[in-house]
Amino acid sequence: MLKRINYSLFFVIIIFGHSFTQDEGIYVPPQVKKLYNNETRSWDGKPGADYWQNSSDYILKVELDPESGLVSGKGEIIYYNNSPDTLSKIVIRLYQNIFKASTPRDRGIKPEAFTEGIELEQLVVNGEELDPDTAGHNSYTNYYLKMPVPALPQSKTEIQIAWNFKLSTKTLRMGKYREGGFFIAYWYPQIAVYDDVDGWDITEYTGSVEFYNDFNNYEVEITVPENYLVRATGDMLNAHEILKPKIYSKYIKALESDSVIRIITVDDLDDGEITRDDDNTWKYSAKKVSDFTFACVKNYLWDGVSVIVDDETGRRTFVDVLYREEDANYNEGAYLSKLVVEDLSKNFPGWPFPYSHMTTFCNGGKRGGGMESPMMAVDGTHSNRTYLLSLFYHEIAHTYFPFYMGINERKYAWMDEGWATFLPKELTHKIDSSYSHYRIPKYRYNAVLGKENDIPLMLLSRSVKGIPLYAINYGRAFFAYAALEELLGRDLFKKAMKEYISRWHNKHPLPYDFFFTFNDASGEDLGWFWKPWFYEFGYCDLGLEQNDEGDFIVKMIGNQPVPVEIKVVYDDGEEQIIKESTRIWKDGNKEFVLDIDKNKKVSSIKINVEKIPDYNSDNNNLEFAR
């Protein structure tokens, strides 16, 4: 999620130990080390021989009443216990309880936004009807279902469930954004993750922490009134039954078109001929995805275009946008989305986009900001076209991290937010060379740089409260990845990234799996790099000095290694650019002497900090009288 910055600070006091498995290795807690010793994971970064994960099949029916805001659902969940453990309980997430007045939150909402949360109307487990009030207990946004009969290893549990809730007037990441514009997320009772690390994930949803879900299959029917268009996670199965022929024919054309098709235009909206019936039930199917969301819109424009994401197979992904005519730059939204999906698929990481479509719903906000879910995003607008491209890229990049990769964002938000911030930098520069993609990550990171709340990324994200403190997962992680790319070189960096995706897509990688995979793929122990960027307190700061011998020295005053670029200007006006890789700091070096032309007099020397964080700018320049 791309969050806006505010300046409410919440300080965290922690003790962070530095115990490492070897001199150049990284700290692995005993809790995690046992996973590698027990072979659910391996020390070379691959899934272990005994790796496992659970999953569910969701067969759901939901009805949205746009007038009252009531969401009513029912369905069946088949939960597969692939673990070696017998489960005496199942943890079910009831996200909508965050809007109850009694629920603790780390993101404020106004009292008028409070609701009664989610009501469980029916609960049947393996054919036995239970009273939801006595079959389990709530702890805010988690429901602990006591199993009538424990779920054995390699067994399945069938749950029939019915529920309802009323949309909050001011919701977090979902809801009614404007008349005829709904984005529905966090809407169904969802079984939490049971994994090899913690067992059940019992992290409460308090507003900041985001995703950690299993890979599930969904069959969903969504009932809405006439002329409401529904776009959702997965494949739309019955568009031919609902859309009027004119709209349907344009939709089918767009699925294979290399050029943007205006599927629903202003004229179409004026005609009011969008769907066939008074009430329509849209059917969607999605396989091996980590969540299901949907947009429900009336009087919105709809543009779509197709892009080949895999040259070997010719497989295409359909990209589309839902917006109002007044939404700035969204008339180019489908085209910009196509550029993003194509760049991710063919440039970096160079892995074909894994899903059949990517839909962006415009929430009408004027300052950007967005929220991701599998195959869906809800984004604001922006008057700057390149900024909007960057926003689209950020949310679409989440398709890979955390969705395709199954990252536990509740514990390690840098594993997806850092990448989603990093990945747009090449395309934005290609489209607009005047646009500095480094500016926003620097703005985010500078809010904490050199302060006591500039905390290590390996501190669990659920322990971090408040923005800009949480922004380390964007800013610090971005610059760590940028320094790593420069360290390894573009080709090796890309090779390691693709190996990481190859090993861990549709699984649940830990930070250690990421570290070990990059070590393995690069052929070197990068512990010296991982430690300062991910484990240690510290900051970035380079400085210039001249020693008694007249040499010019670059010093690493902070502890985070970064690449170095120096501009030397001589008295005769000649300029020299000196670049050194991040690798120059590998062996514990804290300074190096600049190799300059000693036959010339130096006029000035300056460290270029445009693309690196730097705590103290006062020591970045040396100037001499001519």
N, C-alpha and C positions, 0 to 999 in steps of 0.2 A: 504493500500500500504506500502511495506517495502522500506524505502527511505535510500539512502546513506547519510552519514554525511559529511558536509563541515563546514567551520568555518566563513562564512559570517554572521555577526550579525546585526540584525535590532532591535533596542531597542524600546520597547513600554512603554509609560508612561500612567498609568491609575489610576483612583480613584475607589476603590472597597469597597462598603459599607458593613457593617455587621449589618443588621437588621433581626431579626429572629422572626418567628411566635410564638415561645415559648422558654423557657429556653434551652431545649435540642433539639428543632426542627431546621429546616433548613430554610434559607431565600427562599421565593417564591415570585417573583415579582408580583405586582398587575395584570399585563398583563396575567400572567400564572394562578394566583389564580382564576381568573374569570372562567377559563376552568373547574376547580373543582367545583366551586359554580354553574356553568351552567350544570354540569353533562355530559360533554363530556369525563371527566376523573374523577376518584374517589380518595379520600384521602387515601384509603387503598392500592392504587397502581394498581387497576384494571381499564380497560377501563370503562368509564361511560355508563349509560343507553342510553345517546344520542350521543355516539361516532359515528363519520362518517369519511369517506375518499373517495376521488375521484379515478377514474381509467380510463384506455383507452384500446381499442383494436387497435393494429397496424397490418395492412395487407400491407406488403411492398415487393417490388421487387427492387433488387440492382444488378448492374453489375460492376465488377472490371476489369479494363484493366491493367494488371501487367506492360506492357511496358511503357505506358504513366502515370500511376498512377492516372488515372481518375476514380472517383467513381460516378456513376449515379444512382439515385434512384427515385422511384415514388410509390405512394400507397395511402391508405386510413387510416385515424385515426378517430375512434369513441370515443369521449370523454364523460364520464358520470359524470354529476354534481350531486353528492349525497349530497352536502352541503345544508344548509338552505338558502344560499345566491343566489341572482341573479347576474350573472357575465356579466359585460359589456365589458370585454376584456378577452383574453386568452394569457398567456405568453408562448412563444415557445422558447426553447433553440437551439441556432445555434452555437454549440461548435466550429466548424471549424473556426469561425471568430477570434479565439485566434491567428491565424497565420497571420492575417492582420497586416501590419506594424503599423497601428494607434491604435491597441488594447493594453490597459495597461495589463501588465503581472507581476507577482511576481516570475516567473521563466524565466531565460534568454534563448533566442534562437538567433542564429546567423542570420544576415540579409539574407543570402542565403536561409534560411528556410522559409522566408515569402511567403505567397500565397495571392490570392485574396479572400480567405475565401469561404464561401458557397454561391451559387447562387440559389435563389428560382425561378424556371422556371414557376411554375403554382400553383395557390391557388384557391380552390373552397370551399366555406363554405355553408353547407346546400343547395347545388344545385346552389348557386349563384357564378359565376366566378368573382374573384377580381384581381386587379392589386397588386402584392405583394409590390410594391414600395409605393403605396398610401393607401393600406388597413391597414397598421400598420407602426410602426417605429422601427428601430434598436437602441439598446444601447449596442454596442459591441457584446456580445454573447447572448443577449436576444432580442427577437422580440415580440413586443406588438401588437397583433392583435385586432383591434377594431371590436367587433361583430356587424354585420349588424342588427341582432336582438339579444338582450341579452339572455343568456342561463339561463332559469328559474331553480329553485330547482327541483331535480328529473327529469331532462331532459337530452337528449343527443345531442351532436353536431357532425355532420359529416364533415370531412375535407378531401378533395383530394389535394394532394401536390406532386410536382415534384421538384427535386433539383439535383445539382452536385457540386463536389469540386475536387480539385487536391491534392493528398497527399503531405504533406510537406516532404522535403528531410531529415529533422531532427525533428522528431515529439515528442510530449509529450505523453507518455503512449500508443502510437499506431503507426502504419505505416509500412513501409518497413524496416525490420531490416537487411536483407541480401538477396542475390539473391534467389528468389523463396520462401521467407519467409515474410508473411504479417500478421499483427494482426490489425484488424479494429475495433476500438471503437469510441465513440463520433461521429457517422457517419450519423445519421438521425435526422431530426427536431423532437425534443422531447418536449412534453407538460410538463411544470414545475409543481411542486406540489402546490396545493391550500389546505391549512390546517386550523385547528381551532386556530392556534397560531398567524400566521402572515398574513393569507390570501395567496396571491401569493408569492412564493419564488422568489425573484428578484435578488438573489446573482449572480453576474457575475462570469463566469469561468475565473480565472486569472492564473491557473496553479497549485496552491496548494490545494485549497478546492476541495473536491471530490464529493461524492454521496449524493443525497437526491431525491429519485424517488418514484412514486406511484407503486402499484402492477398492472401490465398490462398483457394482453394476446398478443402474437405475432404469426403471420403466415408470414414467410419470405422465399422468393425465392432468391437465390444467384447464379448469373451466372458468371462462370470463364472459362478459356481455358482448353484444354485437359490436363489430368494428374495432374491437381491441385486438391488436396484434401481439402475439407472444413469441419472444425469442428466448431460448433457454440452452443450458448445457446439453450437449448431445445432438442427435440427429432428429430433425422434424419429420415425423412419419406420415402425417395426414394433411399436409398443406393443400393438396389437390381437393380435399373435401371441404376446406374452410375458406380459402381465398377465392375471391371472384376470378373468373378466367383471365381477365386482363392483367391482374396483379400476379397471378400464379405464373403466367407465361413469362413475365419479366423476371420473376424470381428464378425460374428454371434456366433462363438465359444467363442470368448473372452467375449461376453456379459454375459455368464453364467459360465465362467471358474474361478476357484479359483487360478489358476496359470497364470503367465504372458504369453500372446500369442504375438509373433512377427508378427504383422499383415502385415506391409510393411517392408521388409528386404532389405539389400544391394543388394541381388540377384534380388529381385523384381524391384528395381530401375534400375538395369542394363538391365533388360528385357524391361523396359519402358511400362509395361502392367498394368497400374493402373486403368484408367477409360476407358469407352467405346467410347465416342464421341469427336469430335473436341472441342465443347463447351458444357458445362454441367450446368444445373440449379439444384442446391441442394435445397431441401425443408426442412425447419425446423419449428417446432411448439413448443411453450412454453407457459405455463399457469401460471398466478400469479407470475411473476418475475418482478424485478425492472429495468432491462435493457437487451439489446441484443447486443452481440459482436460476432465476428467470426474470426477464423484463416484460412488463405488460403496459402497452402504450396505445393511446388513442390520439388522433390528430398529430402524429409524428411523421416526419419524412423517413424514408428507408432507402438507403443506397447500398449496393453490394458489388463485389468484384471477386474474381478468382485468381489464385496465384499457384503456379507449379512449385511445390516445396521439395520434391524429390525428382531430380532429373533422370535417375535410373528407372524409376517405375512410372513416372509421369503423374504421380499422385498430386492432387490439388487440395488446397484449403480455401474455403469461402470466407471472405472477410466483409463485414457489414457494419453500418452505423445507423442508429436511431436518434433523431434530433429534430429540433424545431428550426424553422427558417431563420430565426433571429440569432441562433447560436453561432458565434464567431468562428469562422474557419472550418466549420463542420461540413460544409459543402465539399471540402476536400478530405473529409475524414476517412472515407473508404480508401481513397488513393494513398493517404499517409499510412493507414493500417497495412495496406498491401506492401509498401516499402519496408515496413518493420518486419512483417512475417517473412518476406523474401530475404532480408538481411540476416535474420536469425537462422534461417534455413541454409543459406549458401555462403555467408561470410563468417560470422562468429556468433555462436560456437560452431556453425556449419553443420548443424544437426537438423534434419527435416522436421518442420513443425509437426508436433505429434498428434494433433487433433483435426477434425474435419472442418471446423469453423471457428472464427473468433469474432464475437459481436461486442461493439462498444455502444453503451447507452449514455446519452448526454443528460446529466442531471441539472444543467442550466446554471451551475455555479460560474462566476465570472473570474475566479482567481486560480483556475486549475485544480489540482487535487483529484485523486481517484482511488478506486478500490477494485481489486482483482478477485476473480474466481475462475474455475475451469471453463474455458471457452467464452467467458463473459467478463466485461469490465464496465464500471460506472465511472465516468470521468466528467470533470468540469470543462469549461471553455477557457480560451485565452486569446487575447488580441494578437499575440506574437505567434506566428505560424510555426516557427522552429521550436518554441517552447511547447506548443501543443503536440508536435511530433515527438518530442522527448517524453512528454507525459504518456502519450499512446504507447511509446516504446517501453517505458517503465512497467506499465500495467500488463502489456502483452508478454513482456519478458518473464513475468511471474508464471506464465504457462510452464516454463522449464523449471523455475525455482520459485515456490516450493511444490508445484503441483505434479509435474512429471517426475520429479526427483523425490517426492515424499518427505521433505525436510520437516523437522519439528521446529517450526517457527516460534512456538511458545517458549522454547528454551534457547534457540540459536537463530535469532532473527537476522543476524548478519549473513547467514548462509543463503538467504534469498534476497533481502533488501539490498545488500551490498552489490550482488550481481545485477539486480534490476536497475540499480543506479549506474553501474559501470557500463553495461552493455550498449546503451544508446550513444556513447561518445563518438564513435567513428561515423555513424550515419548522420548524426546532427552536424558534424563538421563537413561532411561531404555535401550535404544539402545547403549548408549556410556556413561558409568559412569564417564569417565574422562572429559566429555564435560560439561562446566558450562554455562547453559542457562542464568544465571543471568549476565554474563559478558557484553553482548551487551546492555541490558537495563541500566546497571550501566554506561556504556560508554556514552550512549545517555544522561542520566539524569545528570551525573557529569559535562557535558558541561555547565549546567546552575545552578547546585546545589549551593545554598547559594549566588547567584548573584541577582541583581535587576531584571533580566529578567527570574527568576524562578517564573513564574506567576501562579495564580490559574487556575485549569482546567476548572472552570465554566466561565472563560472569553471566549467569543465566538471564535471558531477556525478561522472564516473568518477574525477576527481582528488581528490574529497572523501572522506576516510575517517573513519568513526566517527560515532557518535551522542553528543551532540546536534549536532555540527557539520553533519551531513547534514540536520538538521531545519530549516536555513534554507530548504530547498525547500518546507517546509510553512509555517513561521511568517512569515519575511520575505516570501515570495511572497503569503501570505494578506493581510497588511496592505498590500502594494503594490496588490493588486487592490481591496481595500476603499477605499483612498485614491483609486484611479482611478475607481471607481464614484461616489464623492462628488464628484470633480472634474468628471466629464462629466454627472452627473445620471443618474437611473435609466433614462430612456427612451433617451438617446443611447448610454449604456453597453450596454444590451441590443441596440440596433440594431447597434452595432459588433461585439458578440459573435456575433450571428446572421450577420453578413456574413463574419466570420472562419470560422465553421463552414461556411457555404455555399461558400466558396471552397476550403477545404482538407480537407473530409471525404474519406476514402478516399485521401488523399495524405500527403505528408511535409512539414509546415510547419516552418520554422526559426524561431528567435526573431525574426529580422528580418522574416519574413513576418507574424508577429503584430504587431510594432511598426508596420510600414508599413500593414497593414490598418486598425488602429485610428486611425492618422493620417488615412488616406484616408476612413474612414467618419465620423470626427468632424469632418473639415474643418479640422484644425489640426495643426501640428507639435508633438508631445508630447515632443520630445527633452529638454526641460528636466525632464520628469518621469521619463522612462526612465533618464536618466543616474544620478541619485543612488540610485534604487531597484534598478537592475539591473547597473550598471557600476561603481559607485564603492564604495570602503570608506566606512563612515560609520555613523550611527546616528540614531535618533529621540530628540529631547529638546526639549521646550518649557519655557519658564521665564517667571516673572512678575517685573517690577521696577516701581518707582515712580521717576520722574525728578525733577529739581530743580524742575520746574514743577508737580509734583503729579500729572502724568498717569500712568496705569497702562499699562504696556507689556507686550505678549506678544512674547517673543523666540524665534526658531527657533535654538536653540543647536546642535542636530545638523544634518545636511544632508539628511535625508529628509523631504520635504514631507508633511504630514498635515492633515486638517481640525481645526478648533479649536472647542471648546465651553467656555465660561466661565460659572461661576455667581457672580453678584455678590449679596451680601446687605447691605442697608442697615440702619442703626441702628433704623429703625422696623419692621424685620422683613420689609419688602418684598424680594422676590427678583427678579432679572433674569437671564435666560439669553441669552448672546451667542454666536452661531454664525458662523463664517467658513469658507468653502470652502477646500479645498486650493489652489485657484487663487490665493489671496491671496499665495502665495509665488512665483508664476510669474515675475515680472520681476526676480528676484534679491533681493526684499525679505527682510530678516532680522528685521524687527520691525514691529509696528503698535500704534497707540494705541487703547485700548478706548473706545468711545463709551458713556459712562455719564452718569447724572444728576448733574451737578455741584452741584445745589442740595441734595443729600442727603449725609449723612456715610456713608462706607462702613465696614461692620463686617468684611467678609471677601471675598476673591476667591479662587476655586479653579478650576484647570484640571481638567476631567473627562478622565481618562485610561483610563476603562473600556474604550474601543474603539480605543485607539491604544497602540503601544509608547511607553515613556518611560523613558529611562535613569536620570535623577536626579529622584526624587520630592521632594527637599528644596526645590526651587524652584518648586513647583506651587501654593503657598498663600501668601496675604498676609492676616494678621489684625491687627486694630487694637482697642485697648481702647475700650470704650464709655464 
